[in-house]
Amino acid sequence: IDLNTDGFHLNIVARTAGNVKSVVFGLDNNTDFHTENFRPFALAGDYFGDLRPWTPEPGALRVSATPYTKHYGKGDAGTNLEIEVTVVE
């Protein structure tokens, strides 16, 4: 991600299928960075569907998203997806 090209107000959305009621996001070593209970499931959250802006620090990031069948990261966990991203200015 190039902040000068892509902008400084970003967010990452987990697109899910099936019976998903929440998604728990991890950021680097914080495996419980943010939990979303309603779509859109966004790393930095949203306000009634309007994505909140987030500006990551330059460097390497590891983002994970785990879907759950109940709100607040409860119920059965689905398959965790993890991506690595490099942020530059």
PyMOL Python script that loads the backbone (N, CA, C, O; Angstrom):
from pymol import cmd

cmd.read_pdbstr("""\
ATOM      1  N   ILE A   1       0.858  -1.170   0.000  1.00  0.00           N
ATOM      2  CA  ILE A   1       0.000   0.000   0.000  1.00  0.00           C
ATOM      3  C   ILE A   1       0.898   1.225   0.000  1.00  0.00           C
ATOM      4  O   ILE A   1       1.745   1.377   0.880  1.00  0.00           O
ATOM      5  N   ASP A   2       0.722   2.085  -0.965  1.00  0.00           N
ATOM      6  CA  ASP A   2       1.457   3.345  -1.034  1.00  0.00           C
ATOM      7  C   ASP A   2       0.505   4.444  -0.577  1.00  0.00           C
ATOM      8  O   ASP A   2      -0.439   4.788  -1.288  1.00  0.00           O
ATOM      9  N   LEU A   3       0.754   4.993   0.605  1.00  0.00           N
ATOM     10  CA  LEU A   3      -0.154   5.995   1.177  1.00  0.00           C
ATOM     11  C   LEU A   3      -0.282   7.226   0.293  1.00  0.00           C
ATOM     12  O   LEU A   3      -1.341   7.854   0.262  1.00  0.00           O
ATOM     13  N   ASN A   4       0.778   7.583  -0.427  1.00  0.00           N
ATOM     14  CA  ASN A   4       0.704   8.752  -1.301  1.00  0.00           C
ATOM     15  C   ASN A   4      -0.166   8.497  -2.527  1.00  0.00           C
ATOM     16  O   ASN A   4      -0.733   9.429  -3.096  1.00  0.00           O
ATOM     17  N   THR A   5      -0.270   7.239  -2.930  1.00  0.00           N
ATOM     18  CA  THR A   5      -1.106   6.875  -4.076  1.00  0.00           C
ATOM     19  C   THR A   5      -2.506   6.461  -3.654  1.00  0.00           C
ATOM     20  O   THR A   5      -3.497   6.900  -4.237  1.00  0.00           O
ATOM     21  N   ASP A   6      -2.578   5.612  -2.637  1.00  0.00           N
ATOM     22  CA  ASP A   6      -3.856   5.037  -2.208  1.00  0.00           C
ATOM     23  C   ASP A   6      -4.610   5.907  -1.210  1.00  0.00           C
ATOM     24  O   ASP A   6      -5.801   5.700  -0.980  1.00  0.00           O
ATOM     25  N   GLY A   7      -3.931   6.867  -0.624  1.00  0.00           N
ATOM     26  CA  GLY A   7      -4.568   7.751   0.349  1.00  0.00           C
ATOM     27  C   GLY A   7      -4.270   7.331   1.774  1.00  0.00           C
ATOM     28  O   GLY A   7      -3.719   6.259   2.025  1.00  0.00           O
ATOM     29  N   PHE A   8      -4.646   8.199   2.700  1.00  0.00           N
ATOM     30  CA  PHE A   8      -4.360   7.982   4.113  1.00  0.00           C
ATOM     31  C   PHE A   8      -5.593   7.519   4.886  1.00  0.00           C
ATOM     32  O   PHE A   8      -5.487   7.190   6.068  1.00  0.00           O
ATOM     33  N   HIS A   9      -6.744   7.488   4.249  1.00  0.00           N
ATOM     34  CA  HIS A   9      -7.984   7.055   4.901  1.00  0.00           C
ATOM     35  C   HIS A   9      -8.396   5.706   4.317  1.00  0.00           C
ATOM     36  O   HIS A   9      -9.133   5.635   3.334  1.00  0.00           O
ATOM     37  N   LEU A  10      -7.908   4.650   4.940  1.00  0.00           N
ATOM     38  CA  LEU A  10      -8.096   3.304   4.427  1.00  0.00           C
ATOM     39  C   LEU A  10      -8.905   2.463   5.403  1.00  0.00           C
ATOM     40  O   LEU A  10      -9.183   2.895   6.521  1.00  0.00           O
ATOM     41  N   ASN A  11      -9.279   1.275   4.981  1.00  0.00           N
ATOM     42  CA  ASN A  11      -9.908   0.286   5.831  1.00  0.00           C
ATOM     43  C   ASN A  11      -9.787  -1.044   5.092  1.00  0.00           C
ATOM     44  O   ASN A  11      -9.577  -1.060   3.879  1.00  0.00           O
ATOM     45  N   ILE A  12      -9.914  -2.136   5.797  1.00  0.00           N
ATOM     46  CA  ILE A  12      -9.873  -3.460   5.195  1.00  0.00           C
ATOM     47  C   ILE A  12     -11.168  -4.156   5.558  1.00  0.00           C
ATOM     48  O   ILE A  12     -11.535  -4.225   6.731  1.00  0.00           O
ATOM     49  N   VAL A  13     -11.870  -4.680   4.541  1.00  0.00           N
ATOM     50  CA  VAL A  13     -13.167  -5.326   4.744  1.00  0.00           C
ATOM     51  C   VAL A  13     -13.035  -6.822   4.478  1.00  0.00           C
ATOM     52  O   VAL A  13     -12.458  -7.241   3.474  1.00  0.00           O
ATOM     53  N   ALA A  14     -13.584  -7.623   5.400  1.00  0.00           N
ATOM     54  CA  ALA A  14     -13.641  -9.079   5.217  1.00  0.00           C
ATOM     55  C   ALA A  14     -14.965  -9.414   4.552  1.00  0.00           C
ATOM     56  O   ALA A  14     -16.032  -9.140   5.101  1.00  0.00           O
ATOM     57  N   ARG A  15     -14.891 -10.002   3.380  1.00  0.00           N
ATOM     58  CA  ARG A  15     -16.097 -10.445   2.679  1.00  0.00           C
ATOM     59  C   ARG A  15     -16.331 -11.901   3.048  1.00  0.00           C
ATOM     60  O   ARG A  15     -15.456 -12.746   2.862  1.00  0.00           O
ATOM     61  N   THR A  16     -17.502 -12.183   3.565  1.00  0.00           N
ATOM     62  CA  THR A  16     -17.798 -13.511   4.077  1.00  0.00           C
ATOM     63  C   THR A  16     -19.002 -14.116   3.369  1.00  0.00           C
ATOM     64  O   THR A  16     -19.768 -13.415   2.707  1.00  0.00           O
ATOM     65  N   ALA A  17     -19.154 -15.409   3.518  1.00  0.00           N
ATOM     66  CA  ALA A  17     -20.313 -16.124   2.981  1.00  0.00           C
ATOM     67  C   ALA A  17     -20.816 -17.071   4.056  1.00  0.00           C
ATOM     68  O   ALA A  17     -20.057 -17.506   4.922  1.00  0.00           O
ATOM     69  N   GLY A  18     -22.081 -17.381   3.992  1.00  0.00           N
ATOM     70  CA  GLY A  18     -22.643 -18.328   4.941  1.00  0.00           C
ATOM     71  C   GLY A  18     -23.122 -17.656   6.212  1.00  0.00           C
ATOM     72  O   GLY A  18     -23.403 -16.458   6.236  1.00  0.00           O
ATOM     73  N   ASN A  19     -23.209 -18.448   7.266  1.00  0.00           N
ATOM     74  CA  ASN A  19     -23.764 -18.007   8.548  1.00  0.00           C
ATOM     75  C   ASN A  19     -22.699 -17.308   9.393  1.00  0.00           C
ATOM     76  O   ASN A  19     -22.216 -17.880  10.370  1.00  0.00           O
ATOM     77  N   VAL A  20     -22.333 -16.093   9.034  1.00  0.00           N
ATOM     78  CA  VAL A  20     -21.313 -15.333   9.771  1.00  0.00           C
ATOM     79  C   VAL A  20     -22.001 -14.189  10.507  1.00  0.00           C
ATOM     80  O   VAL A  20     -22.686 -13.366   9.900  1.00  0.00           O
ATOM     81  N   LYS A  21     -21.805 -14.152  11.828  1.00  0.00           N
ATOM     82  CA  LYS A  21     -22.405 -13.097  12.665  1.00  0.00           C
ATOM     83  C   LYS A  21     -21.364 -12.106  13.166  1.00  0.00           C
ATOM     84  O   LYS A  21     -21.712 -11.002  13.586  1.00  0.00           O
ATOM     85  N   SER A  22     -20.082 -12.490  13.128  1.00  0.00           N
ATOM     86  CA  SER A  22     -19.026 -11.573  13.560  1.00  0.00           C
ATOM     87  C   SER A  22     -17.708 -11.989  12.934  1.00  0.00           C
ATOM     88  O   SER A  22     -17.536 -13.126  12.494  1.00  0.00           O
ATOM     89  N   VAL A  23     -16.781 -11.039  12.905  1.00  0.00           N
ATOM     90  CA  VAL A  23     -15.418 -11.297  12.440  1.00  0.00           C
ATOM     91  C   VAL A  23     -14.470 -10.656  13.448  1.00  0.00           C
ATOM     92  O   VAL A  23     -14.627  -9.494  13.823  1.00  0.00           O
ATOM     93  N   VAL A  24     -13.479 -11.444  13.879  1.00  0.00           N
ATOM     94  CA  VAL A  24     -12.444 -10.936  14.774  1.00  0.00           C
ATOM     95  C   VAL A  24     -11.198 -10.681  13.933  1.00  0.00           C
ATOM     96  O   VAL A  24     -10.675 -11.584  13.280  1.00  0.00           O
ATOM     97  N   PHE A  25     -10.735  -9.436  13.965  1.00  0.00           N
ATOM     98  CA  PHE A  25      -9.544  -9.035  13.224  1.00  0.00           C
ATOM     99  C   PHE A  25      -8.333  -9.027  14.141  1.00  0.00           C
ATOM    100  O   PHE A  25      -8.411  -8.628  15.302  1.00  0.00           O
ATOM    101  N   GLY A  26      -7.224  -9.472  13.596  1.00  0.00           N
ATOM    102  CA  GLY A  26      -5.943  -9.350  14.271  1.00  0.00           C
ATOM    103  C   GLY A  26      -5.064  -8.395  13.484  1.00  0.00           C
ATOM    104  O   GLY A  26      -5.182  -8.286  12.264  1.00  0.00           O
ATOM    105  N   LEU A  27      -4.186  -7.708  14.193  1.00  0.00           N
ATOM    106  CA  LEU A  27      -3.226  -6.804  13.550  1.00  0.00           C
ATOM    107  C   LEU A  27      -1.876  -7.038  14.202  1.00  0.00           C
ATOM    108  O   LEU A  27      -1.696  -6.779  15.392  1.00  0.00           O
ATOM    109  N   ASP A  28      -0.935  -7.525  13.422  1.00  0.00           N
ATOM    110  CA  ASP A  28       0.396  -7.899  13.905  1.00  0.00           C
ATOM    111  C   ASP A  28       0.258  -8.893  15.065  1.00  0.00           C
ATOM    112  O   ASP A  28      -0.343  -9.952  14.885  1.00  0.00           O
ATOM    113  N   ASN A  29       0.790  -8.584  16.234  1.00  0.00           N
ATOM    114  CA  ASN A  29       0.758  -9.529  17.354  1.00  0.00           C
ATOM    115  C   ASN A  29      -0.517  -9.442  18.187  1.00  0.00           C
ATOM    116  O   ASN A  29      -0.694 -10.228  19.117  1.00  0.00           O
ATOM    117  N   ASN A  30      -1.402  -8.510  17.876  1.00  0.00           N
ATOM    118  CA  ASN A  30      -2.662  -8.358  18.603  1.00  0.00           C
ATOM    119  C   ASN A  30      -3.736  -9.168  17.880  1.00  0.00           C
ATOM    120  O   ASN A  30      -4.325  -8.690  16.911  1.00  0.00           O
ATOM    121  N   THR A  31      -3.995 -10.388  18.345  1.00  0.00           N
ATOM    122  CA  THR A  31      -4.949 -11.265  17.672  1.00  0.00           C
ATOM    123  C   THR A  31      -6.396 -10.850  17.895  1.00  0.00           C
ATOM    124  O   THR A  31      -7.298 -11.381  17.247  1.00  0.00           O
ATOM    125  N   ASP A  32      -6.626  -9.913  18.797  1.00  0.00           N
ATOM    126  CA  ASP A  32      -7.978  -9.423  19.091  1.00  0.00           C
ATOM    127  C   ASP A  32      -8.015  -7.903  18.899  1.00  0.00           C
ATOM    128  O   ASP A  32      -8.468  -7.169  19.778  1.00  0.00           O
ATOM    129  N   PHE A  33      -7.538  -7.443  17.745  1.00  0.00           N
ATOM    130  CA  PHE A  33      -7.453  -6.008  17.471  1.00  0.00           C
ATOM    131  C   PHE A  33      -8.831  -5.357  17.425  1.00  0.00           C
ATOM    132  O   PHE A  33      -9.036  -4.286  17.995  1.00  0.00           O
ATOM    133  N   HIS A  34      -9.781  -6.012  16.740  1.00  0.00           N
ATOM    134  CA  HIS A  34     -11.130  -5.427  16.601  1.00  0.00           C
ATOM    135  C   HIS A  34     -12.122  -6.525  16.246  1.00  0.00           C
ATOM    136  O   HIS A  34     -11.814  -7.414  15.452  1.00  0.00           O
ATOM    137  N   THR A  35     -13.318  -6.463  16.840  1.00  0.00           N
ATOM    138  CA  THR A  35     -14.392  -7.394  16.512  1.00  0.00           C
ATOM    139  C   THR A  35     -15.546  -6.631  15.906  1.00  0.00           C
ATOM    140  O   THR A  35     -16.006  -5.636  16.467  1.00  0.00           O
ATOM    141  N   GLU A  36     -16.018  -7.098  14.754  1.00  0.00           N
ATOM    142  CA  GLU A  36     -17.168  -6.512  14.078  1.00  0.00           C
ATOM    143  C   GLU A  36     -18.335  -7.488  14.169  1.00  0.00           C
ATOM    144  O   GLU A  36     -18.174  -8.681  13.910  1.00  0.00           O
ATOM    145  N   ASN A  37     -19.509  -6.979  14.536  1.00  0.00           N
ATOM    146  CA  ASN A  37     -20.689  -7.816  14.697  1.00  0.00           C
ATOM    147  C   ASN A  37     -21.722  -7.659  13.589  1.00  0.00           C
ATOM    148  O   ASN A  37     -22.713  -8.389  13.562  1.00  0.00           O
ATOM    149  N   PHE A  38     -21.506  -6.729  12.686  1.00  0.00           N
ATOM    150  CA  PHE A  38     -22.459  -6.492  11.597  1.00  0.00           C
ATOM    151  C   PHE A  38     -21.689  -6.163  10.328  1.00  0.00           C
ATOM    152  O   PHE A  38     -20.588  -5.615  10.382  1.00  0.00           O
ATOM    153  N   ARG A  39     -22.281  -6.504   9.180  1.00  0.00           N
ATOM    154  CA  ARG A  39     -21.679  -6.155   7.896  1.00  0.00           C
ATOM    155  C   ARG A  39     -21.741  -4.648   7.699  1.00  0.00           C
ATOM    156  O   ARG A  39     -22.700  -4.031   8.164  1.00  0.00           O
ATOM    157  N   PRO A  40     -20.804  -4.039   7.057  1.00  0.00           N
ATOM    158  CA  PRO A  40     -19.575  -4.628   6.550  1.00  0.00           C
ATOM    159  C   PRO A  40     -18.610  -4.937   7.695  1.00  0.00           C
ATOM    160  O   PRO A  40     -18.452  -4.135   8.615  1.00  0.00           O
ATOM    161  N   PHE A  41     -17.974  -6.091   7.634  1.00  0.00           N
ATOM    162  CA  PHE A  41     -16.999  -6.488   8.641  1.00  0.00           C
ATOM    163  C   PHE A  41     -15.678  -5.792   8.309  1.00  0.00           C
ATOM    164  O   PHE A  41     -14.942  -6.248   7.433  1.00  0.00           O
ATOM    165  N   ALA A  42     -15.376  -4.697   8.998  1.00  0.00           N
ATOM    166  CA  ALA A  42     -14.231  -3.853   8.649  1.00  0.00           C
ATOM    167  C   ALA A  42     -13.220  -3.774   9.795  1.00  0.00           C
ATOM    168  O   ALA A  42     -13.594  -3.644  10.960  1.00  0.00           O
ATOM    169  N   LEU A  43     -11.965  -3.854   9.450  1.00  0.00           N
ATOM    170  CA  LEU A  43     -10.870  -3.811  10.424  1.00  0.00           C
ATOM    171  C   LEU A  43     -10.953  -2.582  11.326  1.00  0.00           C
ATOM    172  O   LEU A  43     -10.777  -2.694  12.539  1.00  0.00           O
ATOM    173  N   ALA A  44     -11.217  -1.427  10.753  1.00  0.00           N
ATOM    174  CA  ALA A  44     -11.276  -0.184  11.530  1.00  0.00           C
ATOM    175  C   ALA A  44     -12.707   0.191  11.906  1.00  0.00           C
ATOM    176  O   ALA A  44     -12.946   1.268  12.452  1.00  0.00           O
ATOM    177  N   GLY A  45     -13.656  -0.694  11.614  1.00  0.00           N
ATOM    178  CA  GLY A  45     -15.044  -0.438  11.971  1.00  0.00           C
ATOM    179  C   GLY A  45     -15.760   0.429  10.958  1.00  0.00           C
ATOM    180  O   GLY A  45     -15.199   0.842   9.944  1.00  0.00           O
ATOM    181  N   ASP A  46     -17.024   0.691  11.269  1.00  0.00           N
ATOM    182  CA  ASP A  46     -17.851   1.529  10.409  1.00  0.00           C
ATOM    183  C   ASP A  46     -18.906   2.212  11.268  1.00  0.00           C
ATOM    184  O   ASP A  46     -19.133   1.829  12.416  1.00  0.00           O
ATOM    185  N   TYR A  47     -19.539   3.213  10.706  1.00  0.00           N
ATOM    186  CA  TYR A  47     -20.625   3.925  11.369  1.00  0.00           C
ATOM    187  C   TYR A  47     -21.842   3.808  10.468  1.00  0.00           C
ATOM    188  O   TYR A  47     -21.974   4.549   9.494  1.00  0.00           O
ATOM    189  N   PHE A  48     -22.736   2.870  10.795  1.00  0.00           N
ATOM    190  CA  PHE A  48     -23.926   2.603   9.992  1.00  0.00           C
ATOM    191  C   PHE A  48     -23.582   2.344   8.526  1.00  0.00           C
ATOM    192  O   PHE A  48     -24.243   2.861   7.625  1.00  0.00           O
ATOM    193  N   GLY A  49     -22.544   1.541   8.293  1.00  0.00           N
ATOM    194  CA  GLY A  49     -22.148   1.167   6.941  1.00  0.00           C
ATOM    195  C   GLY A  49     -21.141   2.080   6.294  1.00  0.00           C
ATOM    196  O   GLY A  49     -20.598   1.748   5.240  1.00  0.00           O
ATOM    197  N   ASP A  50     -20.875   3.228   6.898  1.00  0.00           N
ATOM    198  CA  ASP A  50     -19.872   4.165   6.381  1.00  0.00           C
ATOM    199  C   ASP A  50     -18.524   3.796   7.008  1.00  0.00           C
ATOM    200  O   ASP A  50     -18.340   3.954   8.215  1.00  0.00           O
ATOM    201  N   LEU A  51     -17.585   3.308   6.200  1.00  0.00           N
ATOM    202  CA  LEU A  51     -16.310   2.838   6.726  1.00  0.00           C
ATOM    203  C   LEU A  51     -15.534   3.948   7.420  1.00  0.00           C
ATOM    204  O   LEU A  51     -15.427   5.064   6.912  1.00  0.00           O
ATOM    205  N   ARG A  52     -14.998   3.623   8.588  1.00  0.00           N
ATOM    206  CA  ARG A  52     -14.174   4.589   9.327  1.00  0.00           C
ATOM    207  C   ARG A  52     -12.768   4.601   8.739  1.00  0.00           C
ATOM    208  O   ARG A  52     -12.241   3.556   8.359  1.00  0.00           O
ATOM    209  N   PRO A  53     -12.165   5.781   8.666  1.00  0.00           N
ATOM    210  CA  PRO A  53     -10.815   5.865   8.095  1.00  0.00           C
ATOM    211  C   PRO A  53      -9.763   5.323   9.062  1.00  0.00           C
ATOM    212  O   PRO A  53      -9.874   5.460  10.281  1.00  0.00           O
ATOM    213  N   TRP A  54      -8.762   4.718   8.487  1.00  0.00           N
ATOM    214  CA  TRP A  54      -7.642   4.159   9.242  1.00  0.00           C
ATOM    215  C   TRP A  54      -6.385   4.392   8.437  1.00  0.00           C
ATOM    216  O   TRP A  54      -6.368   4.162   7.227  1.00  0.00           O
ATOM    217  N   THR A  55      -5.335   4.844   9.093  1.00  0.00           N
ATOM    218  CA  THR A  55      -4.052   5.044   8.432  1.00  0.00           C
ATOM    219  C   THR A  55      -3.022   4.148   9.096  1.00  0.00           C
ATOM    220  O   THR A  55      -2.624   4.403  10.233  1.00  0.00           O
ATOM    221  N   PRO A  56      -2.585   3.106   8.408  1.00  0.00           N
ATOM    222  CA  PRO A  56      -1.570   2.226   8.988  1.00  0.00           C
ATOM    223  C   PRO A  56      -0.207   2.899   9.002  1.00  0.00           C
ATOM    224  O   PRO A  56       0.084   3.778   8.191  1.00  0.00           O
ATOM    225  N   GLU A  57       0.612   2.465   9.938  1.00  0.00           N
ATOM    226  CA  GLU A  57       1.989   2.958   9.997  1.00  0.00           C
ATOM    227  C   GLU A  57       2.791   2.326   8.855  1.00  0.00           C
ATOM    228  O   GLU A  57       2.544   1.174   8.496  1.00  0.00           O
ATOM    229  N   PRO A  58       3.745   3.063   8.282  1.00  0.00           N
ATOM    230  CA  PRO A  58       4.601   2.461   7.259  1.00  0.00           C
ATOM    231  C   PRO A  58       5.359   1.258   7.816  1.00  0.00           C
ATOM    232  O   PRO A  58       5.754   1.233   8.982  1.00  0.00           O
ATOM    233  N   GLY A  59       5.548   0.277   6.962  1.00  0.00           N
ATOM    234  CA  GLY A  59       6.250  -0.938   7.356  1.00  0.00           C
ATOM    235  C   GLY A  59       5.422  -2.160   7.012  1.00  0.00           C
ATOM    236  O   GLY A  59       4.423  -2.074   6.297  1.00  0.00           O
ATOM    237  N   ALA A  60       5.854  -3.301   7.532  1.00  0.00           N
ATOM    238  CA  ALA A  60       5.166  -4.570   7.273  1.00  0.00           C
ATOM    239  C   ALA A  60       4.044  -4.764   8.278  1.00  0.00           C
ATOM    240  O   ALA A  60       4.228  -4.541   9.474  1.00  0.00           O
ATOM    241  N   LEU A  61       2.881  -5.181   7.790  1.00  0.00           N
ATOM    242  CA  LEU A  61       1.725  -5.467   8.641  1.00  0.00           C
ATOM    243  C   LEU A  61       1.239  -6.878   8.371  1.00  0.00           C
ATOM    244  O   LEU A  61       1.338  -7.376   7.250  1.00  0.00           O
ATOM    245  N   ARG A  62       0.717  -7.513   9.395  1.00  0.00           N
ATOM    246  CA  ARG A  62       0.055  -8.802   9.245  1.00  0.00           C
ATOM    247  C   ARG A  62      -1.376  -8.628   9.753  1.00  0.00           C
ATOM    248  O   ARG A  62      -1.594  -8.298  10.918  1.00  0.00           O
ATOM    249  N   VAL A  63      -2.342  -8.852   8.871  1.00  0.00           N
ATOM    250  CA  VAL A  63      -3.754  -8.700   9.204  1.00  0.00           C
ATOM    251  C   VAL A  63      -4.418 -10.063   9.105  1.00  0.00           C
ATOM    252  O   VAL A  63      -4.220 -10.788   8.130  1.00  0.00           O
ATOM    253  N   SER A  64      -5.209 -10.412  10.119  1.00  0.00           N
ATOM    254  CA  SER A  64      -5.949 -11.668  10.083  1.00  0.00           C
ATOM    255  C   SER A  64      -7.427 -11.389  10.322  1.00  0.00           C
ATOM    256  O   SER A  64      -7.795 -10.395  10.947  1.00  0.00           O
ATOM    257  N   ALA A  65      -8.265 -12.286   9.810  1.00  0.00           N
ATOM    258  CA  ALA A  65      -9.708 -12.178  10.005  1.00  0.00           C
ATOM    259  C   ALA A  65     -10.263 -13.582  10.217  1.00  0.00           C
ATOM    260  O   ALA A  65     -10.023 -14.484   9.414  1.00  0.00           O
ATOM    261  N   THR A  66     -11.009 -13.756  11.305  1.00  0.00           N
ATOM    262  CA  THR A  66     -11.623 -15.039  11.612  1.00  0.00           C
ATOM    263  C   THR A  66     -13.128 -14.841  11.755  1.00  0.00           C
ATOM    264  O   THR A  66     -13.566 -14.070  12.609  1.00  0.00           O
ATOM    265  N   PRO A  67     -13.925 -15.520  10.938  1.00  0.00           N
ATOM    266  CA  PRO A  67     -15.377 -15.410  11.045  1.00  0.00           C
ATOM    267  C   PRO A  67     -15.917 -16.329  12.144  1.00  0.00           C
ATOM    268  O   PRO A  67     -15.348 -17.383  12.429  1.00  0.00           O
ATOM    269  N   TYR A  68     -17.030 -15.903  12.753  1.00  0.00           N
ATOM    270  CA  TYR A  68     -17.686 -16.691  13.796  1.00  0.00           C
ATOM    271  C   TYR A  68     -19.186 -16.758  13.529  1.00  0.00           C
ATOM    272  O   TYR A  68     -19.757 -15.876  12.887  1.00  0.00           O
ATOM    273  N   THR A  69     -19.809 -17.809  14.029  1.00  0.00           N
ATOM    274  CA  THR A  69     -21.241 -18.018  13.806  1.00  0.00           C
ATOM    275  C   THR A  69     -22.124 -17.247  14.773  1.00  0.00           C
ATOM    276  O   THR A  69     -23.343 -17.214  14.602  1.00  0.00           O
ATOM    277  N   LYS A  70     -21.525 -16.621  15.792  1.00  0.00           N
ATOM    278  CA  LYS A  70     -22.286 -15.797  16.740  1.00  0.00           C
ATOM    279  C   LYS A  70     -21.589 -14.446  16.906  1.00  0.00           C
ATOM    280  O   LYS A  70     -20.420 -14.292  16.553  1.00  0.00           O
ATOM    281  N   HIS A  71     -22.309 -13.487  17.437  1.00  0.00           N
ATOM    282  CA  HIS A  71     -21.744 -12.155  17.677  1.00  0.00           C
ATOM    283  C   HIS A  71     -20.609 -12.224  18.712  1.00  0.00           C
ATOM    284  O   HIS A  71     -20.514 -13.165  19.500  1.00  0.00           O
ATOM    285  N   TYR A  72     -19.763 -11.202  18.680  1.00  0.00           N
ATOM    286  CA  TYR A  72     -18.663 -11.015  19.634  1.00  0.00           C
ATOM    287  C   TYR A  72     -17.602 -12.119  19.570  1.00  0.00           C
ATOM    288  O   TYR A  72     -16.952 -12.414  20.572  1.00  0.00           O
ATOM    289  N   GLY A  73     -17.429 -12.724  18.401  1.00  0.00           N
ATOM    290  CA  GLY A  73     -16.410 -13.758  18.252  1.00  0.00           C
ATOM    291  C   GLY A  73     -16.748 -15.027  19.003  1.00  0.00           C
ATOM    292  O   GLY A  73     -15.851 -15.730  19.468  1.00  0.00           O
ATOM    293  N   LYS A  74     -18.007 -15.323  19.126  1.00  0.00           N
ATOM    294  CA  LYS A  74     -18.457 -16.528  19.832  1.00  0.00           C
ATOM    295  C   LYS A  74     -18.987 -17.541  18.814  1.00  0.00           C
ATOM    296  O   LYS A  74     -19.116 -17.234  17.629  1.00  0.00           O
ATOM    297  N   GLY A  75     -19.287 -18.731  19.282  1.00  0.00           N
ATOM    298  CA  GLY A  75     -19.799 -19.777  18.399  1.00  0.00           C
ATOM    299  C   GLY A  75     -18.664 -20.482  17.688  1.00  0.00           C
ATOM    300  O   GLY A  75     -17.523 -20.479  18.150  1.00  0.00           O
ATOM    301  N   ASP A  76     -18.988 -21.077  16.570  1.00  0.00           N
ATOM    302  CA  ASP A  76     -17.992 -21.817  15.800  1.00  0.00           C
ATOM    303  C   ASP A  76     -17.153 -20.859  14.959  1.00  0.00           C
ATOM    304  O   ASP A  76     -17.676 -19.956  14.306  1.00  0.00           O
ATOM    305  N   ALA A  77     -15.844 -21.078  14.990  1.00  0.00           N
ATOM    306  CA  ALA A  77     -14.924 -20.282  14.174  1.00  0.00           C
ATOM    307  C   ALA A  77     -14.836 -20.871  12.780  1.00  0.00           C
ATOM    308  O   ALA A  77     -14.794 -22.089  12.609  1.00  0.00           O
ATOM    309  N   GLY A  78     -14.810 -19.998  11.791  1.00  0.00           N
ATOM    310  CA  GLY A  78     -14.579 -20.416  10.418  1.00  0.00           C
ATOM    311  C   GLY A  78     -13.095 -20.404  10.119  1.00  0.00           C
ATOM    312  O   GLY A  78     -12.268 -20.331  11.028  1.00  0.00           O
ATOM    313  N   THR A  79     -12.768 -20.475   8.868  1.00  0.00           N
ATOM    314  CA  THR A  79     -11.375 -20.492   8.438  1.00  0.00           C
ATOM    315  C   THR A  79     -10.763 -19.102   8.569  1.00  0.00           C
ATOM    316  O   THR A  79     -11.299 -18.126   8.045  1.00  0.00           O
ATOM    317  N   ASN A  80      -9.647 -19.023   9.268  1.00  0.00           N
ATOM    318  CA  ASN A  80      -8.908 -17.773   9.447  1.00  0.00           C
ATOM    319  C   ASN A  80      -8.173 -17.444   8.147  1.00  0.00           C
ATOM    320  O   ASN A  80      -7.599 -18.324   7.504  1.00  0.00           O
ATOM    321  N   LEU A  81      -8.200 -16.167   7.772  1.00  0.00           N
ATOM    322  CA  LEU A  81      -7.440 -15.706   6.616  1.00  0.00           C
ATOM    323  C   LEU A  81      -6.438 -14.675   7.104  1.00  0.00           C
ATOM    324  O   LEU A  81      -6.789 -13.776   7.869  1.00  0.00           O
ATOM    325  N   GLU A  82      -5.207 -14.800   6.669  1.00  0.00           N
ATOM    326  CA  GLU A  82      -4.150 -13.876   7.077  1.00  0.00           C
ATOM    327  C   GLU A  82      -3.440 -13.350   5.844  1.00  0.00           C
ATOM    328  O   GLU A  82      -3.103 -14.107   4.933  1.00  0.00           O
ATOM    329  N   ILE A  83      -3.217 -12.031   5.826  1.00  0.00           N
ATOM    330  CA  ILE A  83      -2.469 -11.416   4.738  1.00  0.00           C
ATOM    331  C   ILE A  83      -1.327 -10.602   5.317  1.00  0.00           C
ATOM    332  O   ILE A  83      -1.394 -10.126   6.450  1.00  0.00           O
ATOM    333  N   GLU A  84      -0.293 -10.453   4.535  1.00  0.00           N
ATOM    334  CA  GLU A  84       0.821  -9.581   4.902  1.00  0.00           C
ATOM    335  C   GLU A  84       0.844  -8.437   3.900  1.00  0.00           C
ATOM    336  O   GLU A  84       0.713  -8.642   2.693  1.00  0.00           O
ATOM    337  N   VAL A  85       1.012  -7.238   4.419  1.00  0.00           N
ATOM    338  CA  VAL A  85       0.964  -6.019   3.607  1.00  0.00           C
ATOM    339  C   VAL A  85       2.167  -5.164   3.973  1.00  0.00           C
ATOM    340  O   VAL A  85       2.560  -5.088   5.137  1.00  0.00           O
ATOM    341  N   THR A  86       2.746  -4.525   2.966  1.00  0.00           N
ATOM    342  CA  THR A  86       3.799  -3.546   3.202  1.00  0.00           C
ATOM    343  C   THR A  86       3.247  -2.169   2.902  1.00  0.00           C
ATOM    344  O   THR A  86       2.687  -1.939   1.830  1.00  0.00           O
ATOM    345  N   VAL A  87       3.403  -1.246   3.850  1.00  0.00           N
ATOM    346  CA  VAL A  87       2.913   0.124   3.720  1.00  0.00           C
ATOM    347  C   VAL A  87       4.101   1.047   3.538  1.00  0.00           C
ATOM    348  O   VAL A  87       5.065   0.995   4.302  1.00  0.00           O
ATOM    349  N   VAL A  88       4.026   1.911   2.502  1.00  0.00           N
ATOM    350  CA  VAL A  88       5.077   2.893   2.247  1.00  0.00           C
ATOM    351  C   VAL A  88       4.441   4.270   2.082  1.00  0.00           C
ATOM    352  O   VAL A  88       3.258   4.393   1.766  1.00  0.00           O
ATOM    353  N   GLU A  89       5.254   5.297   2.301  1.00  0.00           N
ATOM    354  CA  GLU A  89       4.801   6.678   2.047  1.00  0.00           C
ATOM    355  C   GLU A  89       5.438   7.181   0.788  1.00  0.00           C
ATOM    356  O   GLU A  89       5.197   8.320   0.386  1.00  0.00           O
TER     357      GLU A  89
END
""", "prot")
cmd.dss("prot")
cmd.show_as("cartoon", "prot")
cmd.util.cbc("prot")
cmd.orient("prot")
